[in-house]
Amino acid sequence: MDEVQISDIPGGTSAFEICAKFCYGMTVTLNAYNVIAARCAAEYLGMHETIEKGNLIYKIDVFLSSSIFCSWKDSIILLQTSKSMLPVAEDLKVVNRCIESIANKACADVSKVDWSYTYNRKKLPEENGIGANQNEVRTRLVPKDWWVEDLCELEVDLYKSVVANIKTKEVHSNEVIGEALKAYAYRRLPNFSKSVIQSGSMSKHRLIVETIVWLLPAEKGSVSCRFLLKLLKASIFVDSGERTREELIRRIGHQLEEASVTDILIPAPDGKTETYDVSIVQKMLGEFLKKDVNAEIESAGGGELEGIRKPGILSDASKLMVAKLVDGYLAEIAKDHNLPLSDFIDLAELVSGISRPSHDGIYRAIDTYLKEHPSISKGDRKRICKLMDCRKLSVDACLHAVQNERLPLRVVVQVLYFEQVRTAASSGTSTPDIPKGIKDLNCGSNGSSRSGTTNPEDDMDAVAKAEELKALRKELASLRLSNGVGSSDKDGGDIKPSADKAVIGKMKGLLKSKKSFLKLWASKGVQGENSGSDSSESIGSANPDEAKSTPSRNRRHSVS
């Protein structure tokens, strides 16, 4: 008997068996698992209508249209099995028809969804209500993202094709598309929920990450900032392309106010001595601040009506949230013994222009850095302490600062003075202006925290000694108990100069051992101060413009 060798038939022996049985009039069973192989084999064998009416190709096409493509789950199974039949299945347009069928069902009105689907997740918040009529009740029972979990069974290239098709129909909101991508990431990337990717097929995981990023809706808020940060960490681990990382950083920057400190703690690359990658957080922050700059440029040149806030301009609330986020991040990375001071200062200065009611956060970060880096120079201590404004420390922070042996003496004195100001303000008495001696404690007028040149003879930049802090603590306690300093007379007259003399005299007595302090607190500087000068920078402020905006004569330095 002659034998015919058919080694390259699509679907192999099982597909050929189906075709052979059909030719001999035997019953064949077709289903979602074998129909694509049988269709490709029939095409290979040329079983067309031109050979015989009602041939196998015709019957399979009818079966696909009337059965498989009408079923949600069968369509998904067929698409999965088609992967082994490529590129023949694509040439026959079966794959495209299957993708279109799945996309159409995913975009169908939920009131018409009467087939089974997998759904083990919580419904979207807006879907928890119950409608007034029965039809609405039925609609509410089927969530908008009912199709999400079943599509997670698809391999990444097929998933990409289906979701891209769904997006083109513009039926689902960006939030629903975002939920689909989130579900796929958690299903396909091991330990993604813990921001860790297990070792395995790196190329496969890289393709998944890059596909999800490519499918992300363009609009802000389609996915959470936390999810984007998890994607960024995954992209770093699987060594995704620079373009993918830059896109994620851009998106994260646009909604950075949603992030938490834990979210942005990204490990430093291999080979680095630092614990965390600070540069990548600087890039995120740069993207966040860039929105405001771009909006201002557009507003200046676009003929916008004055006083109308453009959608792209950052709100004060968003800025404040990001400033607090950075303060918390700085406090965390300050624990790293290998963190360069320049990295700390560079990041802090990016948010120095954001007005904050309290500087407790940046003080905590500075104190942590000084604690973990006890050997830094006087100049570096001065530079880092200039990042905070002593006027904006809370009562608790002031009490801590006065007892803090890590701070330069000039900072402790500044805190003590402003605590006296707070005491006067809380008692309803007149608040004294800043004396020249206090202003001179600052490191030069309008100086940047980067001007690290210091005078070795200036002992005020030295760390306060224990006995000096003890004396200052006693003074602070007396100031908080006594409301007489800085008070007005019975006629309501202002006696600010005498209040200044009182507090300055007490400070001079406490610190008479410091020659430089006596020099700074000369009587000329104490009594002859012109408090209306605009040239002096606010004490410890990292933003000179904020301090110079109004003359100090009209300024009240209370901290609420």
C-alpha positions as CSV (number, residue, x, y, z in Angstrom):
1,M,0.0,0.0,0.0
2,D,1.3,3.4,-1.0
3,E,1.8,5.9,1.9
4,V,1.5,9.7,1.6
5,Q,3.6,11.7,4.0
6,I,1.9,15.0,5.1
7,S,4.3,16.3,7.7
8,D,3.5,20.0,7.6
9,I,-0.3,19.9,7.9
10,P,-1.6,22.5,10.4
11,G,-3.0,21.0,13.5
12,G,-1.1,17.7,13.1
13,T,-2.7,14.2,13.1
14,S,-5.8,15.2,15.1
15,A,-6.8,17.9,12.6
16,F,-6.1,15.5,9.7
17,E,-8.3,12.9,11.4
18,I,-11.2,15.2,11.5
19,C,-10.8,16.0,7.8
20,A,-10.5,12.3,6.9
21,K,-13.6,11.3,8.8
22,F,-15.6,14.0,7.1
23,C,-14.5,12.7,3.7
24,Y,-15.7,9.2,4.6
25,G,-19.0,10.5,5.9
26,M,-18.3,9.8,9.5
27,T,-19.5,12.0,12.3
28,V,-17.0,14.6,13.6
29,T,-17.3,16.6,16.7
30,L,-16.2,20.3,16.6
31,N,-15.7,22.6,19.6
32,A,-13.9,25.7,20.6
33,Y,-10.7,23.7,21.3
34,N,-10.3,21.9,17.9
35,V,-12.2,23.9,15.3
36,I,-9.4,26.3,14.5
37,A,-7.0,23.4,13.8
38,A,-9.6,21.7,11.7
39,R,-10.3,24.9,9.7
40,C,-6.5,25.4,9.0
41,A,-6.1,21.7,8.0
42,A,-9.1,21.9,5.7
43,E,-7.6,25.0,4.0
44,Y,-4.3,23.1,3.6
45,L,-6.1,20.2,1.9
46,G,-8.2,22.5,-0.3
47,M,-11.7,21.4,0.9
48,H,-13.5,24.3,-0.7
49,E,-17.0,24.6,-2.2
50,T,-15.5,24.6,-5.7
51,I,-14.5,20.9,-5.1
52,E,-17.8,19.8,-3.6
53,K,-20.9,21.5,-2.3
54,G,-21.2,21.5,1.5
55,N,-17.5,20.9,1.9
56,L,-15.8,21.0,5.3
57,I,-14.5,24.6,5.0
58,Y,-18.1,25.9,4.4
59,K,-19.5,23.8,7.3
60,I,-16.8,25.0,9.7
61,D,-17.4,28.7,8.8
62,V,-21.1,28.2,9.5
63,F,-20.3,26.6,12.8
64,L,-18.0,29.5,13.8
65,S,-20.6,32.1,13.0
66,S,-23.6,30.4,14.5
67,S,-22.0,28.9,17.6
68,I,-18.5,29.9,18.6
69,F,-18.7,33.6,17.9
70,C,-22.0,33.8,19.7
71,S,-20.5,32.4,22.9
72,W,-18.4,34.7,25.1
73,K,-16.3,32.0,26.7
74,D,-16.0,29.9,23.5
75,S,-14.7,32.9,21.7
76,I,-12.0,33.4,24.3
77,I,-11.0,29.7,24.1
78,L,-10.8,29.8,20.3
79,L,-8.6,32.9,20.5
80,Q,-6.3,31.2,22.9
81,T,-6.0,28.1,20.8
82,S,-5.4,30.1,17.6
83,K,-1.9,31.0,18.9
84,S,-0.5,27.6,17.9
85,M,-2.1,28.0,14.4
86,L,-0.4,31.3,13.5
87,P,0.2,32.7,10.9
88,V,-2.3,30.5,9.0
89,A,-5.2,31.4,11.3
90,E,-4.5,35.1,10.7
91,D,-4.4,34.7,7.0
92,L,-7.8,33.1,7.1
93,K,-9.1,36.1,9.1
94,V,-10.3,33.8,11.9
95,V,-8.3,35.6,14.5
96,N,-9.6,39.0,13.5
97,R,-13.2,37.8,13.5
98,C,-12.7,36.3,17.0
99,I,-11.1,39.5,18.4
100,E,-14.0,41.6,16.9
101,S,-16.5,39.2,18.4
102,I,-15.0,39.4,21.9
103,A,-14.7,43.2,21.7
104,N,-18.3,43.6,20.6
105,K,-19.5,41.5,23.5
106,A,-17.3,43.4,26.0
107,C,-18.9,46.7,24.7
108,A,-22.5,45.4,24.7
109,D,-25.1,47.1,26.9
110,V,-25.0,45.5,30.3
111,S,-28.8,45.0,30.2
112,K,-28.2,42.6,27.3
113,V,-25.5,40.5,28.9
114,D,-27.2,37.2,29.5
115,W,-24.2,34.8,29.2
116,S,-21.9,33.5,32.0
117,Y,-18.8,35.4,33.0
118,T,-16.2,35.3,35.7
119,Y,-16.4,38.1,38.3
120,N,-14.7,37.8,41.7
121,R,-13.8,41.5,42.3
122,K,-15.6,44.4,44.0
123,K,-17.9,46.4,41.8
124,L,-16.9,49.9,40.9
125,P,-18.2,52.5,43.4
126,E,-20.8,54.0,41.1
127,E,-22.4,50.6,40.5
128,N,-23.4,49.9,44.1
129,G,-26.8,51.7,43.7
130,I,-30.1,50.1,42.9
131,G,-32.3,51.5,40.1
132,A,-35.9,52.4,40.4
133,N,-37.3,49.9,37.8
134,Q,-36.7,46.3,37.2
135,N,-34.6,46.9,34.1
136,E,-32.3,49.2,36.0
137,V,-32.0,46.5,38.7
138,R,-30.9,44.0,36.1
139,T,-28.5,46.6,34.7
140,R,-27.0,47.1,38.1
141,L,-26.5,43.4,38.7
142,V,-24.1,43.3,35.8
143,P,-21.1,45.5,36.5
144,K,-19.6,47.6,33.8
145,D,-16.3,45.7,34.0
146,W,-17.8,42.2,33.9
147,W,-15.5,41.2,31.1
148,V,-12.2,42.1,32.7
149,E,-11.3,38.8,34.5
150,D,-12.0,36.5,31.6
151,L,-9.7,38.5,29.3
152,C,-6.9,37.9,31.8
153,E,-6.7,34.3,30.5
154,L,-5.3,35.6,27.2
155,E,-1.6,35.8,26.3
156,V,-0.2,39.3,26.2
157,D,-0.1,39.8,22.5
158,L,-3.8,38.6,22.1
159,Y,-4.8,40.6,25.1
160,K,-3.2,43.7,23.6
161,S,-5.2,43.2,20.4
162,V,-8.6,42.8,22.2
163,V,-8.2,45.7,24.6
164,A,-7.0,48.0,21.8
165,N,-10.1,47.0,19.8
166,I,-12.3,47.7,22.9
167,K,-10.7,51.2,23.3
168,T,-11.4,52.2,19.7
169,K,-15.1,51.6,20.2
170,E,-15.1,54.3,23.0
171,V,-17.9,52.7,24.9
172,H,-16.1,52.1,28.3
173,S,-14.8,54.9,30.5
174,N,-11.1,55.3,31.0
175,E,-11.6,54.1,34.6
176,V,-13.0,50.8,33.4
177,I,-10.1,50.3,30.9
178,G,-7.8,51.1,33.8
179,E,-9.5,48.4,35.9
180,A,-8.9,45.9,33.1
181,L,-5.2,46.7,32.9
182,K,-4.8,46.6,36.7
183,A,-6.5,43.1,36.9
184,Y,-4.2,41.8,34.1
185,A,-1.1,43.1,35.8
186,Y,-2.0,41.4,39.1
187,R,-2.9,38.1,37.3
188,R,0.1,38.0,35.0
189,L,2.9,39.5,37.1
190,P,3.8,37.3,40.2
191,N,3.9,39.3,43.5
192,F,3.0,42.5,41.7
193,S,0.8,43.4,44.6
194,K,3.9,43.5,46.8
195,S,5.8,45.6,44.2
196,V,8.1,42.7,43.6
197,I,8.5,40.6,40.5
198,Q,9.7,37.0,40.9
199,S,12.6,35.9,38.8
200,G,11.6,33.9,35.7
201,S,11.1,34.8,32.1
202,M,12.3,38.4,32.2
203,S,11.5,39.0,28.5
204,K,7.9,37.8,29.0
205,H,7.4,40.0,32.1
206,R,9.0,42.9,30.3
207,L,6.6,42.5,27.4
208,I,3.7,42.5,29.8
209,V,4.8,45.7,31.6
210,E,5.4,47.5,28.3
211,T,2.1,46.4,26.9
212,I,0.1,47.6,29.9
213,V,1.9,51.0,29.7
214,W,1.1,51.2,26.0
215,L,-2.6,50.5,26.6
216,L,-3.0,53.0,29.4
217,P,-5.6,55.7,28.6
218,A,-4.1,59.1,28.0
219,E,-6.3,60.9,30.5
220,K,-5.1,61.5,34.1
221,G,-6.8,59.4,36.8
222,S,-7.7,56.4,34.7
223,V,-5.5,54.4,37.1
224,S,-4.3,55.3,40.5
225,C,-0.8,56.8,41.2
226,R,0.0,53.8,43.4
227,F,-0.6,51.4,40.5
228,L,1.6,53.5,38.2
229,L,4.4,53.4,40.8
230,K,4.0,49.6,41.1
231,L,4.4,49.5,37.3
232,L,7.5,51.7,37.5
233,K,9.1,49.5,40.0
234,A,8.3,46.4,37.9
235,S,9.7,48.1,34.8
236,I,12.9,48.8,36.6
237,F,13.2,45.2,37.8
238,V,12.5,43.7,34.3
239,D,14.8,46.3,32.7
240,S,12.1,47.9,30.4
241,G,13.1,50.4,27.9
242,E,13.9,54.0,28.8
243,R,10.8,55.2,26.9
244,T,8.5,53.1,29.1
245,R,10.1,54.4,32.3
246,E,9.9,58.0,31.1
247,E,6.2,57.6,30.3
248,L,5.5,56.2,33.7
249,I,7.4,59.0,35.4
250,R,5.5,61.6,33.4
251,R,2.1,60.0,34.4
252,I,3.1,59.7,38.0
253,G,4.2,63.3,38.1
254,H,0.8,64.4,36.9
255,Q,-0.9,62.8,39.9
256,L,1.9,62.8,42.5
257,E,-0.4,64.3,45.2
258,E,-2.0,60.9,45.4
259,A,1.2,59.0,46.3
260,S,2.4,58.0,49.8
261,V,6.0,57.9,51.1
262,T,6.0,54.1,50.9
263,D,5.0,54.3,47.3
264,I,7.9,56.4,46.2
265,L,10.6,54.5,48.1
266,I,12.2,53.0,45.0
267,P,15.4,51.0,45.5
268,A,18.6,52.4,44.0
269,P,20.0,50.6,41.0
270,D,22.6,47.8,41.4
271,G,26.1,49.2,42.0
272,K,24.9,52.3,43.9
273,T,25.8,52.7,47.5
274,E,22.6,54.6,48.4
275,T,19.5,52.7,49.5
276,Y,17.0,54.6,47.4
277,D,16.9,56.1,44.0
278,V,16.4,59.8,44.8
279,S,17.0,61.0,41.2
280,I,13.9,59.2,39.9
281,V,11.8,61.0,42.6
282,Q,13.3,64.3,41.5
283,K,12.1,63.6,38.0
284,M,8.6,62.8,39.2
285,L,8.6,66.1,41.2
286,G,9.9,67.9,38.1
287,E,7.0,66.6,36.0
288,F,4.6,67.7,38.8
289,L,6.0,71.2,38.9
290,K,6.3,71.4,35.1
291,K,2.5,71.5,34.9
292,D,2.3,74.8,36.7
293,V,5.1,76.3,34.6
294,N,3.6,75.2,31.3
295,A,0.2,76.6,32.4
296,E,1.7,79.9,33.3
297,I,3.4,80.1,29.9
298,E,0.2,79.3,28.1
299,S,-1.8,81.8,30.2
300,A,0.8,84.5,29.5
301,G,0.7,84.0,25.7
302,G,-2.8,82.7,25.1
303,G,-4.9,85.7,25.9
304,E,-6.7,84.0,28.8
305,L,-9.0,86.1,30.9
306,E,-7.3,87.5,34.0
307,G,-8.2,85.8,37.2
308,I,-9.4,82.6,35.6
309,R,-7.5,79.5,36.7
310,K,-6.6,77.2,33.8
311,P,-7.3,73.5,34.2
312,G,-3.6,72.7,34.0
313,I,-2.5,74.9,36.9
314,L,-1.9,73.1,40.1
315,S,-4.2,73.8,43.0
316,D,-2.8,75.0,46.3
317,A,-4.1,71.8,48.0
318,S,-2.2,69.6,45.5
319,K,1.0,71.6,46.0
320,L,0.7,71.3,49.8
321,M,0.1,67.5,49.6
322,V,3.2,67.1,47.5
323,A,5.3,69.3,49.8
324,K,4.3,67.1,52.7
325,L,5.0,64.0,50.7
326,V,8.5,65.3,50.0
327,D,9.1,66.1,53.6
328,G,8.1,62.6,54.6
329,Y,10.3,61.1,51.9
330,L,13.3,63.2,53.0
331,A,12.8,62.0,56.6
332,E,12.9,58.4,55.4
333,I,15.9,58.7,53.1
334,A,17.8,60.7,55.7
335,K,18.3,57.5,57.5
336,D,20.6,56.3,54.7
337,H,24.2,56.8,55.9
338,N,25.4,56.9,52.2
339,L,22.9,59.7,51.2
340,P,24.9,62.7,49.9
341,L,23.9,66.0,51.4
342,S,23.5,67.5,47.9
343,D,20.8,65.0,47.0
344,F,18.9,65.9,50.2
345,I,19.2,69.6,49.6
346,D,18.4,69.4,45.8
347,L,15.2,67.6,46.5
348,A,14.1,69.8,49.4
349,E,14.7,73.0,47.3
350,L,12.4,71.8,44.6
351,V,9.5,72.3,46.9
352,S,10.9,75.3,48.8
353,G,8.7,77.6,46.7
354,I,5.5,75.9,47.9
355,S,4.1,77.9,50.9
356,R,3.5,75.6,53.8
357,P,1.7,76.5,57.1
358,S,4.1,74.3,59.0
359,H,7.8,73.3,58.6
360,D,7.6,70.5,61.2
361,G,8.0,67.9,58.4
362,I,11.2,69.4,57.0
363,Y,12.6,69.9,60.5
364,R,12.0,66.2,61.3
365,A,13.9,65.3,58.1
366,I,16.8,67.7,58.9
367,D,17.0,66.3,62.4
368,T,17.1,62.7,61.1
369,Y,19.8,63.6,58.7
370,L,21.9,65.3,61.3
371,K,21.4,62.3,63.7
372,E,22.5,59.8,61.0
373,H,25.4,61.9,59.8
374,P,27.0,63.3,62.9
375,S,30.4,64.1,61.3
376,I,29.2,66.6,58.7
377,S,30.9,70.0,58.8
378,K,29.6,73.3,60.2
379,G,29.1,74.6,56.8
380,D,26.9,71.7,55.8
381,R,24.9,72.0,59.0
382,K,24.2,75.6,58.2
383,R,23.2,74.7,54.6
384,I,20.8,72.0,55.6
385,C,19.2,74.1,58.4
386,K,18.5,76.9,56.0
387,L,15.9,74.7,54.4
388,M,13.5,75.3,57.3
389,D,11.7,78.5,58.5
390,C,11.9,78.7,62.3
391,R,8.8,80.8,62.3
392,K,6.7,77.9,61.0
393,L,7.6,75.4,63.6
394,S,4.8,74.2,65.9
395,V,5.1,74.5,69.7
396,D,6.1,70.9,70.0
397,A,8.8,71.2,67.3
398,C,10.1,74.4,69.0
399,L,10.4,72.6,72.3
400,H,12.3,69.8,70.6
401,A,14.6,72.1,68.7
402,V,15.6,74.0,71.8
403,Q,16.7,70.7,73.4
404,N,18.3,69.5,70.2
405,E,22.1,69.2,70.6
406,R,22.5,68.5,66.8
407,L,21.4,72.0,65.7
408,P,23.8,74.9,65.3
409,L,23.5,77.4,68.1
410,R,22.2,80.1,65.8
411,V,19.2,78.0,64.9
412,V,18.4,77.3,68.6
413,V,18.5,81.1,69.3
414,Q,16.2,81.8,66.4
415,V,13.7,79.2,67.7
416,L,13.9,80.7,71.1
417,Y,13.2,84.2,69.8
418,F,10.2,83.1,67.8
419,E,8.8,81.2,70.8
420,Q,8.9,84.5,72.6
421,V,7.0,86.0,69.6
422,R,4.4,83.2,69.9
423,T,4.0,83.8,73.6
424,A,3.3,87.5,73.0
425,A,0.8,86.8,70.3
426,S,-1.1,84.1,72.3
427,S,-1.5,86.6,75.1
428,G,-3.0,89.1,72.8
429,T,-0.2,91.6,73.2
430,S,1.8,93.3,70.6
431,T,4.2,91.2,68.7
432,P,7.8,92.5,68.5
433,D,9.5,93.1,65.2
434,I,12.5,91.0,64.3
435,P,15.6,92.8,65.8
436,K,18.7,93.2,63.6
437,G,20.6,90.8,65.9
438,I,18.2,88.1,65.1
439,K,18.2,88.8,61.4
440,D,22.0,88.8,61.4
441,L,22.0,85.3,62.7
442,N,21.0,84.3,59.2
443,C,23.7,83.2,56.7
444,G,23.8,86.4,54.6
445,S,21.1,88.3,52.9
446,N,19.2,86.5,50.1
447,G,21.7,83.7,50.2
448,S,21.0,80.2,48.8
449,S,21.4,77.2,50.9
450,R,24.1,76.2,48.5
451,S,26.4,79.0,49.6
452,G,28.4,76.8,51.9
453,T,31.3,79.3,52.6
454,T,31.5,79.9,56.3
455,N,33.7,81.9,58.7
456,P,35.7,79.5,60.9
457,E,35.6,82.1,63.6
458,D,31.8,82.2,63.7
459,D,31.0,80.0,66.6
460,M,27.3,80.5,66.1
461,D,27.5,77.8,63.4
462,A,28.9,75.3,65.9
463,V,26.6,72.7,67.5
464,A,25.1,74.0,70.8
465,K,26.7,72.6,73.9
466,A,24.7,70.8,76.5
467,E,25.0,73.6,79.1
468,E,23.9,76.2,76.6
469,L,20.9,74.2,75.7
470,K,20.0,73.7,79.3
471,A,20.1,77.5,79.9
472,L,18.1,78.1,76.8
473,R,15.5,75.5,77.9
474,K,15.1,77.4,81.2
475,E,14.7,80.6,79.3
476,L,12.1,79.1,77.0
477,A,10.1,77.9,80.0
478,S,10.2,81.3,81.6
479,L,9.1,82.9,78.4
480,R,6.2,80.6,78.0
481,L,5.1,81.2,81.6
482,S,5.6,85.0,81.5
483,N,3.3,87.1,79.2
484,G,4.6,90.4,80.4
485,V,7.3,90.6,77.8
486,G,6.1,92.5,74.7
487,S,2.9,93.6,76.4
488,S,1.2,97.0,75.9
489,D,0.7,99.6,78.6
490,K,-2.7,100.5,80.0
491,D,-3.2,103.1,77.4
492,G,-2.6,100.6,74.6
493,G,0.7,102.2,73.7
494,D,3.3,100.1,71.8
495,I,6.4,99.2,73.7
496,K,8.0,96.9,71.2
497,P,11.6,98.3,71.6
498,S,11.6,97.5,75.3
499,A,10.2,94.0,74.5
500,D,13.1,93.5,72.1
501,K,15.6,94.7,74.7
502,A,14.2,92.4,77.3
503,V,14.4,89.2,75.3
504,I,17.8,90.1,73.7
505,G,19.2,91.0,77.1
506,K,18.2,87.6,78.4
507,M,19.8,85.8,75.4
508,K,23.0,87.8,75.8
509,G,23.3,86.8,79.4
510,L,22.7,83.2,78.5
511,L,25.3,83.2,75.8
512,K,27.9,85.7,77.0
513,S,30.7,83.1,76.5
514,K,30.3,83.3,72.8
515,K,32.4,86.2,71.4
516,S,30.7,86.1,68.0
517,F,27.3,86.3,69.7
518,L,28.3,89.4,71.6
519,K,29.5,91.0,68.3
520,L,26.3,90.2,66.5
521,W,24.2,91.6,69.4
522,A,26.0,94.9,69.6
523,S,23.8,97.7,70.9
524,K,23.7,99.4,67.5
525,G,22.2,96.3,66.0
526,V,19.7,95.9,68.8
527,Q,18.3,99.5,69.1
528,G,19.0,101.1,65.7
529,E,17.3,98.5,63.5
530,N,15.2,99.8,60.7
531,S,12.5,97.1,60.5
532,G,11.2,98.3,57.2
533,S,14.2,96.9,55.2
534,D,13.4,94.6,52.3
535,S,17.0,93.3,51.9
536,S,17.1,90.8,54.8
537,E,16.1,87.2,54.1
538,S,13.7,85.5,56.5
539,I,15.4,83.5,59.1
540,G,16.0,79.9,58.0
541,S,13.8,80.3,55.0
542,A,14.6,78.4,51.9
543,N,12.5,80.8,49.8
544,P,13.9,84.4,50.0
545,D,11.0,85.9,48.0
546,E,8.5,84.7,50.5
547,A,10.3,86.4,53.3
548,K,10.8,89.7,51.4
549,S,7.2,90.1,50.2
550,T,6.3,92.6,53.0
551,P,8.3,94.9,55.3
552,S,8.9,93.3,58.7
553,R,7.4,96.3,60.4
554,N,4.0,95.2,59.2
555,R,4.6,91.5,59.8
556,R,3.3,89.4,62.7
557,H,5.5,86.4,63.3
558,S,3.0,84.2,65.2
559,V,2.8,80.6,64.4
560,S,-0.6,79.0,64.6
